[in-house]
């Protein structure tokens, strides 16, 4: 009887091993790596025991990665470079660019409470194109300016005297004095007569402004087209106490 029971146990063990069923004891079920025998390919291989409960738990308890908040700062405001300035520290428009009873007035007359002590400056960086007197004896300086790829001319008339060291072809900035407000030439009082045109005065290759006569004809034509000199170019105010 004992021999029969032994043979049955041995046979059952061989069948279980041949079918590839796990041979671990219940006490060893927690082992993560199991070894199987693959009789078909005659080799051993590994696989990990997957515990679905552990996976679910680890997923539920997993901390989401913390998102580092990006501090978006307000963009630095872009301040456009100021190209144009008032020609004097103090000024008041007493007469404009317009047709008058005595003819066409080509610019703006500017007065100041400081009269002949008021310093006259360029309205923009530029190059001196002329230092001269007109037929009535007015002291005049003209400049050419290149601003944003466009050319402009400015003229400063009735100066009482010129600033020292000026000459035609000199480069000047908005902070370089040109002279002082005055009453030279045909003027009823101390003031600055300012003209601004969108051309290059005294330039041989500028047909509109290569000479004073062409320049004045051009200013009148541009006025009829809606151009208003300094008001159009940079918004010359009616009065001011700063440049």
C-alpha positions in Angstrom: 0.0 0.0 0.0 2.8 2.4 0.9 4.5 1.7 -2.4 1.3 2.6 -4.3 1.0 5.9 -2.5 4.6 6.8 -3.2 4.3 6.1 -6.9 1.2 8.3 -7.1 3.0 11.2 -5.4 6.1 10.9 -7.6 3.9 10.8 -10.8 1.9 13.8 -9.7 5.1 15.8 -9.1 6.4 15.0 -12.6 3.2 16.1 -14.2 3.1 19.4 -12.3 6.7 20.2 -13.2 6.2 19.3 -16.8 3.2 21.6 -17.2 5.2 24.7 -16.0 3.0 25.4 -12.9 4.6 27.3 -10.1 6.3 25.0 -7.5 6.8 27.6 -4.8 5.3 27.0 -1.4 2.6 29.4 -0.1 5.1 30.8 2.3 7.2 31.9 -0.6 4.4 33.6 -2.7 5.7 37.0 -2.0 8.8 36.5 -4.1 8.9 39.0 -6.9 10.9 37.0 -9.5 9.6 33.6 -10.6 11.5 31.0 -12.5 9.7 29.0 -15.2 10.9 26.1 -17.2 10.1 26.4 -20.9 10.5 22.8 -22.2 9.5 23.9 -25.7 12.5 26.2 -26.2 14.6 24.4 -23.7 15.6 27.6 -21.8 14.8 29.5 -18.7 13.5 33.0 -18.5 12.5 35.6 -15.9 9.3 37.6 -15.4 8.2 39.9 -12.6 5.2 39.1 -10.5 2.7 41.9 -10.9 0.6 42.9 -7.9 -2.3 44.9 -9.2 -3.2 46.1 -5.8 0.2 47.6 -5.3 0.1 49.3 -8.7 -3.3 50.8 -7.9 -2.0 52.0 -4.6 1.2 53.5 -5.9 -0.7 55.3 -8.6 -3.2 56.8 -6.2 -0.5 58.0 -3.8 1.8 59.3 -6.4 2.4 63.0 -6.1 1.9 65.0 -9.2 5.1 66.9 -10.3 5.0 70.4 -9.0 4.7 72.9 -11.8 7.1 75.8 -11.2 5.1 78.8 -11.9 6.8 81.0 -14.4 6.8 84.6 -13.3 5.9 86.6 -16.4 7.1 90.1 -15.9 5.5 93.0 -17.7 7.6 93.8 -20.8 9.9 96.8 -20.4 8.1 99.6 -22.2 9.9 100.7 -25.3 10.4 104.5 -25.2 10.9 105.9 -28.6 14.0 108.1 -29.0 13.0 111.7 -29.1 14.3 113.2 -32.3 12.6 116.6 -32.4 12.8 119.4 -29.9 11.4 122.9 -29.5 13.9 125.5 -30.8 13.9 127.5 -27.5 13.4 126.8 -23.8 10.5 129.2 -23.7 8.3 130.1 -26.6 4.9 131.3 -27.8 3.6 131.3 -31.4 2.7 134.8 -32.4 2.2 134.1 -36.1 1.8 130.9 -38.1 2.6 129.4 -41.5 -0.2 130.9 -43.6 -1.3 133.4 -46.2 -1.4 136.9 -44.8 -2.3 140.3 -46.2 1.3 141.1 -46.9 1.9 137.8 -48.6 2.7 134.2 -47.7 4.4 133.7 -44.4 6.7 130.7 -44.7 7.2 129.8 -41.0 6.2 130.3 -37.4 7.1 133.4 -35.4 8.1 132.6 -31.9 8.4 135.1 -29.0 9.9 134.7 -25.5 9.7 136.7 -22.3 13.5 136.5 -22.3 13.7 138.4 -25.7 17.2 138.5 -27.0 18.5 136.4 -24.0 16.6 133.4 -25.3 19.0 130.9 -26.8 18.1 129.2 -30.1 18.8 125.5 -30.6 18.5 123.1 -33.5 15.1 121.3 -33.5 17.0 118.0 -34.3 20.5 116.8 -34.8 21.8 117.9 -38.1 24.4 119.6 -40.3 24.7 123.3 -40.9 24.0 124.1 -44.6 24.0 127.9 -44.5 25.1 130.9 -42.3 24.0 134.1 -44.1 22.0 137.2 -44.2 19.0 137.9 -46.4 18.4 141.0 -48.4 16.8 142.8 -45.4 19.8 142.0 -43.2 18.4 139.1 -41.1 20.9 136.8 -39.6 20.0 133.2 -40.7 21.2 129.7 -40.1 19.9 126.7 -42.0 20.3 123.0 -41.2 19.6 119.6 -42.8 18.3 116.7 -40.7 18.1 113.0 -41.5 15.4 111.5 -39.2 14.0 108.0 -39.8 15.5 107.9 -43.3 13.8 111.1 -44.3 15.5 114.5 -45.0 14.3 117.8 -43.6 15.6 121.3 -43.6 15.1 124.0 -40.8 15.8 127.7 -41.0 16.3 130.1 -38.0 15.8 133.7 -38.9 16.2 137.2 -37.2 19.0 136.0 -34.8 20.6 138.8 -32.8 24.0 137.1 -33.0 25.5 133.7 -33.8 27.0 131.3 -31.3 30.8 131.0 -31.6 32.5 128.2 -33.6 29.8 127.6 -36.2 30.6 126.9 -39.8 28.9 125.4 -42.8 29.2 121.6 -42.8 29.5 121.4 -39.0 27.5 118.7 -37.3 25.4 119.9 -34.4 23.1 118.3 -31.8 19.9 119.6 -30.3 22.0 120.8 -27.3 24.4 123.0 -29.4 23.3 126.7 -29.3 22.9 128.4 -32.7 22.6 131.9 -31.5 20.1 134.2 -29.7 16.6 135.4 -30.6 16.7 138.8 -32.2 15.2 141.5 -34.4 17.6 141.6 -37.3 16.2 142.2 -40.8 12.6 143.0 -41.4 11.0 142.4 -37.9 8.7 144.5 -35.8 10.0 142.9 -32.5 12.3 140.3 -31.0 11.4 136.9 -32.2 12.5 133.7 -34.0 11.2 132.9 -37.4 11.3 129.1 -37.8 10.9 127.3 -41.1 10.8 123.6 -41.7 10.6 121.8 -45.0 10.8 118.1 -46.1 13.7 118.7 -48.5 17.4 119.4 -48.5 18.1 123.1 -48.8 21.1 124.1 -51.0 21.6 120.4 -52.2 22.4 120.3 -55.9 20.6 116.9 -56.3 17.4 118.2 -54.6 15.5 119.9 -57.4 12.9 121.3 -55.1 15.3 123.1 -52.7 18.6 123.5 -54.5 18.3 127.3 -54.3 16.4 129.7 -52.0 13.9 130.7 -54.8 13.1 127.0 -55.4 12.9 126.4 -51.7 10.3 129.1 -51.2 8.2 128.0 -54.1 8.4 124.4 -52.7 7.2 125.6 -49.3 4.2 127.4 -50.8 3.3 124.3 -52.9 3.6 122.0 -49.9 1.4 124.3 -47.9 -1.3 124.0 -50.6 -0.9 120.2 -50.3 -1.6 120.3 -46.6 2.0 120.5 -45.2 2.3 122.8 -42.2 6.1 122.8 -41.5 7.1 122.2 -37.9 3.5 121.5 -36.9 3.3 118.6 -39.4 6.8 117.3 -38.7 6.9 117.2 -34.9 3.8 118.9 -33.6 5.2 122.3 -32.6 2.9 123.5 -29.7 1.4 127.0 -29.5 3.4 127.7 -26.3 5.9 125.9 -24.1 8.3 126.3 -21.2 10.6 123.4 -21.9 12.3 121.9 -25.0 
